[in-house]
C-alpha cells in the first residue's frame, strides 16, 4: 500500500514563507501528475497547484506569483514553496498523486497564517 508522507507546514505570520514536502513510501508507476490541494474550515477542498510528468504547472489564481510547485519524479516527491502567505491561506494542505492506475492522497498538514 502506497502512502504519501507529508512534512512541513505549521504556524507563520502573514508575509512569511513555508515549504511543504510530500514523498511516496514506495515507487509509483506511471505518474501523470502530482499536486497540492487545500481545505479550509467550512469550505470544499480546492486545487492549489499541480505539476505534470512533463513539467507543466497549473496554479489556482490566488496562488499565482506566491506559491511554487516543484517535483522530483525519480523520487516520487513533490514540493510546495509558499511565500508571502496570507491569513486566507490558512487550511489543511493535502498532497495528491495521480497515476494511470490510481489516485493517492496524503493525510494533510495544517498551515496557519496569523495576521
C-alpha positions, -999 to 999 in steps of 0.1 A, spaced: 0 0 0 15 33 -11 14 61 15 22 98 8 42 112 37 39 150 41 62 173 60 64 210 66 36 233 75 29 250 108 23 285 121 37 315 104 30 353 104 14 370 74 41 377 48 61 347 58 71 315 40 67 278 44 77 248 24 57 216 22 71 183 10 54 150 1 71 117 -6 57 84 -16 66 55 6 75 34 -24 77 38 -62 45 47 -81 44 37 -117 31 59 -145 26 91 -125 7 116 -147 7 145 -123 14 155 -87 -2 183 -68 -14 201 -37 -49 208 -26 -62 226 5 -93 227 26 -103 255 49 -129 250 76 -164 250 62 -151 251 26 -146 225 -1 -112 211 -10 -96 231 -38 -67 228 -61 -36 248 -51 -11 237 -77 -2 207 -99 27 196 -120 26 170 -147 53 145 -155 62 167 -184 69 196 -161 38 217 -169 24 235 -139 -10 248 -130 -19 272 -102 -51 285 -87 -54 322 -95 -50 333 -59 -17 314 -55 0 326 -87 32 345 -81 33 334 -44 34 296 -45 58 275 -65 54 238 -71 83 215 -79 89 178 -81 114 150 -84 96 123 -103 125 99 -98 120 101 -61 82 104 -63 84 136 -43 65 169 -47 72 202 -30 53 234 -25 71 266 -17 47 292 -2 58 328 0 40 360 11 15 339 30 -18 355 39 -43 346 66 -67 333 40 -41 307 31 -49 290 64 -61 255 57 -52 218 58 -30 211 28 -31 177 11 -7 163 -15 -20 142 -43 -5 119 -69 -24 107 -100 -11 77 -118 -26 57 -147 -38 32 -122 -48 50 -90 -50 83 -71 -33 88 -38 -37 113 -11 -16 125 18 -31 127 53 -29 165 53 -8 191 71 -21 222 89 -9 256 77 -19 285 99 -11 321 89 -16 347 116 -23 384 108 
